[in-house]
Amino acid sequence: MASVQKNPAWRKIRKIFNDIHLWMGIASGLILFVVCLSGTIYTFSTEIQEMLEPAKYKVQAPAGAERLGAETLMARVRDSLGKVTVNSITIPAAPGRVYQVNVKKVEKTEGQPPQGGRGDRGTTYLVDPYTAEIRGTPKGAGSDFFMVMFRLHRWLLLDTEIGRPIVGWATVVFALLVMTGLVIWFPQHLKAWKQGLRIRFSGNWKRINHDLHNTLGFYSSILLLIMALTGLTWSFSWYRTGLNKMLGVHKPEGAAKERPLQSAPPADSAAAPLSIAELLATADRELPYKGEYRILLPGKPTATVQLSKARTGFFAPAAGDRLQLDQYSGAVLQKEIFRDKPLNERIAASFKALHVGNVYGTFSKILYFIACLFATSLPVTGTLIWINKLRKKPAGKKKPAAVMAEAQ
C-alpha cells in the first residue's frame, strides 16, 4: 500500500499541524502540567478523605439494632445543636454508613417567622444512624490540602478573575493539542499502526520517551478531549451559553420561570405532614431499586418534598432520579427518570460528571485518573523530545518547528 508520506499535500498539512502542536505545547506546557497534576490528585479526594478518617463515615451496627427513624434522628440532632432547622437528610443504602444531615441556624427577626429550609446551604453533619451521635462534618483531615488542589486546578491559586481565564485559555490550547496530536500521530504507513500503539521498552531512553508521548497521548485522547470541552463551561460564560444553545437547553436571562409545584394543605389545619418513612415508601414504589436518598424538606406549608435517588456501587451511574411529592398526601407531583430524558438534556445535566469522571462510579473515575496521569506526563515527554532534537545538530542547521515532525 502506498505510503502516506509520499503524498506531498499530506506532508504539508502534517507539518502545519506539527508546528501548531509544537509552539502551543511550548507556550502552555507549564500551566497544563500544573492543571493536570492538580486534577489527577483531586480525582479521589472524597475517597482519600474518608480513608483518613474512617470513624467519621463508617459505623458498626450493634447486634440486632435497626437504624433510627429519620424524624427521631433529626430531633436528636436539633437537641444537640440548639436552634437549628433541618434543610435536608441523606440516607445511604449501606447500613454501615453515616447519615448526612444539613442544618441551618434559626435566625428569627421581630415580626417574621424563623428563617431556614430550602435555599440555604447550611452546615452538613455526619450522624450515626443508630445512636444519633454527631461524628463531625465532611471537612476534616485532608480538606485544606484538597481545597488547595481544587483552587490550583481552577484558578492556579490566583484571584478568580485572573486565574479563571488563564486556565480557560490554557484548556482551549490543551484541546487543540490533543486534536493536532492525533493528526501527527496518524502513522505515515498504514502498516505502522501497531508500532504507534505500543511502547518499545527495549529501545534507549529517548526512544522510550518518544513512545510514551505518542502512545499514552493516543490512548487517553478521547477522555482528555471530554475533560477539556466540559471544563471550559466553568471558565467562560460565552462558551457555556453557546454549548447549551447547541444542545437546545439554553434558557435566556429574564425568561419566565416555571411555577413551582405546591403541596395541598388539608382542610383540617391540625393534619400533620407525612413522616419520612411514609414518603420513602412511596419513593420506593416509584423507584424500585437500591440506592442513596437525599431528601430536601419543605420550608413552607405549601412546599413539596423533593427526593433524589442515586444508585451506588463500582459501576453506578452518577445521575439520579427525582421525585416531588405532596408533603401531606404523598401524591407524586413530578417524576424525572434520568435515562428517559432526551440525549441533549442528559448531556447538559452531566457536564460535571463528564469532567470529573464519576459518570459510572469508581470504574470511570479510575479511567479518568489514569488518563489525567498520562496528560500530566505529556508536557514533560514532549519537551524532552523537542530538546533532544535540538541537540541533534548544531544551531542554525535546523528550525525548531521542524523538530517534532522528524520525531514521527
C-alpha angles and dihedrals in degrees: 000000000000117000118251087218091066090064105095094200092053091048091054093047091047092051091052091052090045092054091048091048093048100049096040089050092051092047097048104026099107095046092047091048091055094044094048094044093050090046091051092051092046095051095089097028094127094048093046093050090051090050090052092053108024093159090066095055106030129059134193108228113223114242110280093359124139128207115266119256113265093244092051092048094048091048091054091048090053090049091051097046101037123221103017137129122216116241100180145345128212117209114195123214093228114079092216096062128092123246119244115224119188115204139175127206112251111246110188120189124193112277093009132093120247113286123232140084126095119008096043122095093208123169125307120220128193109229132191105238092211101047103016088234111159107233096187136265130300088257109090143101109010096012095110092046094051091045087057089051090049093050090045090052095047105033109005087245088292130122107292093240089058103031099044097062092042091055090040095056091041087055090052088053089047092055090050090048091055092049096045090043090058090053091049092046093055103113118253087221122038087223088061095068092100090052091052092053099056141055116235104215090178091074129083120279093267091055091047092048090050092050092047091055095047101037100041090044091053096047093049098038099101095049091043091053090051091050092049098045093047094041091060090068088075094046104050128030090201090057093048091048092047093048092049090049090051089052091046096239101103117130112196120226113269093025114146111267122226113260108253118247116252139208118237110236110219121247089247102076090199092063111115126221118258119274119254089248089058092047091049090052088058091045092051090054091050095041105032101185137089114268150123119282127212113191122196107203121220115259095197135041090249097043123107130238111248119205129183123189127195130184119241132212143080094299097028115139116240095225116091136198123247138214134186114203135187103250092219105040102021090231113162105244096173135008124191119187108189097212090053093058120100114270094249092056092047091052093047091049092050102056093113095043090048091050100046095036105240094120089119103020124252092344095065092039089059090051091049092047091054092045092049090048088053089049090053089057096049098077089050098047092040092053091049091052090053094046093048092052092047089056093050094082134017117274114273096036096079134037114230091228090062094052100085093044089064091050087068 
